[in-house]
Amino acid sequence: MRLLTHNLLASNVKGAKSGFPLKIHVFVQEEHETAFNKAFLLATLRKINWIAFREAADSLGVPNLPELPPDLDKCDDSMLRKFHHALMEVHVKEGYLICPDTGRRFPITKGIPNMLLNEDEVC
């Protein structure tokens, strides 16, 4: 699971207020080089929740991301490459996503988060 995916997921467990952002507990993490696409990164910067993204990157040990979202008009390639690395090249292979409201753990297996709920957890 990439941090791009993480930034789009929320818990819908009964009793969850917002279910976002999910916390990450990692057992296995890998890095895979991917092609750099400046236009994609700039478009993604406009859409993601930066605070949740940065917290997730910190929890995975990805350093050097600014505390505040970068100004799109002043983004240099160095900053975009750090963003690209955290967003696209760091993969959580095994672990859990944890609902911030209920503590419900969702397994990540072979890089795929399983967000399915049991019948008693559905609103």
C-alpha positions in Angstrom: 0.0 0.0 0.0 1.3 3.4 -1.0 0.8 6.6 1.0 -1.3 7.8 -1.9 -3.8 5.0 -1.1 -3.6 5.7 2.7 -4.6 9.3 2.2 -7.8 8.2 0.5 -9.0 5.7 3.1 -11.2 6.1 6.1 -12.8 3.8 8.6 -16.6 3.4 8.4 -16.9 1.3 11.6 -20.0 1.9 13.6 -19.2 4.6 16.2 -16.4 6.2 14.2 -16.7 10.0 14.0 -14.5 10.7 11.0 -12.4 7.5 10.8 -9.6 9.6 9.3 -6.6 9.6 9.2 -5.9 6.0 9.8 -2.8 5.2 11.8 -0.3 2.8 10.3 1.4 -0.1 12.1 4.0 -1.6 9.8 5.5 -5.1 9.9 7.1 -5.1 6.4 7.9 -2.0 4.4 9.7 -1.9 1.0 10.8 0.7 -1.5 10.4 0.4 -5.2 11.6 3.0 -7.7 8.9 4.5 -9.9 8.9 7.0 -12.7 8.8 10.7 -11.7 5.8 12.6 -13.1 5.9 16.3 -12.1 2.4 17.0 -13.4 0.9 14.1 -11.5 2.6 15.2 -8.3 1.4 18.8 -8.6 -2.1 17.7 -9.2 -2.0 15.3 -6.2 -0.6 18.0 -3.9 -3.8 19.9 -4.6 -6.0 17.0 -3.5 -4.3 15.2 -0.5 -4.6 16.0 3.1 -1.1 17.2 3.8 -1.2 16.8 7.6 -2.4 13.2 7.3 0.2 12.5 4.6 3.1 13.9 6.6 2.1 12.0 9.8 1.9 8.8 7.8 5.3 9.5 6.2 6.8 10.2 9.6 5.4 6.9 11.0 7.2 5.1 8.1 10.5 6.9 8.7 10.4 9.0 5.6 12.3 12.2 6.5 12.6 15.7 5.2 9.0 16.6 4.3 7.9 20.1 5.2 5.5 20.6 8.1 3.2 22.7 6.0 2.0 21.9 2.4 4.4 23.4 -0.1 3.3 26.4 -2.2 2.5 24.9 -5.6 4.0 28.0 -7.4 7.3 27.6 -5.6 7.7 23.8 -5.6 11.2 22.9 -6.8 12.2 19.5 -8.1 14.0 18.7 -4.9 10.9 19.0 -2.9 8.8 17.2 -5.5 11.3 14.3 -5.5 11.0 13.9 -1.7 7.2 14.0 -2.1 7.3 11.5 -4.9 9.5 9.1 -2.8 7.1 9.2 0.1 3.9 9.1 -2.0 4.9 6.5 -4.6 8.0 4.6 -3.7 7.4 3.6 -0.1 5.2 0.5 0.1 3.6 -1.0 3.2 3.6 -4.8 2.5 2.3 -6.1 5.8 0.8 -4.3 8.8 -2.4 -2.7 10.0 -4.4 0.4 9.5 -5.9 1.6 12.8 -9.1 3.6 13.1 -8.4 6.7 15.2 -11.9 6.7 16.7 -12.5 3.0 17.5 -9.1 1.4 17.4 -10.4 -1.2 14.9 -7.5 -2.7 13.0 -7.6 -3.4 9.3 -5.0 -5.8 8.0 -2.6 -4.9 5.2 -1.6 -8.2 3.4 0.7 -8.3 0.4 0.3 -4.6 0.1 -3.5 -4.6 0.0 -5.5 -3.1 2.8 -8.7 -5.0 3.8 -11.3 -2.5 4.9 -14.2 -4.9 4.9 -16.4 -4.7 8.0 -18.1 -7.5 10.0 -21.9 -7.3 10.1 -22.0 -6.0 13.6 -19.6 -3.1 12.7 -21.8 -1.7 9.9 -23.7 1.5 10.8 
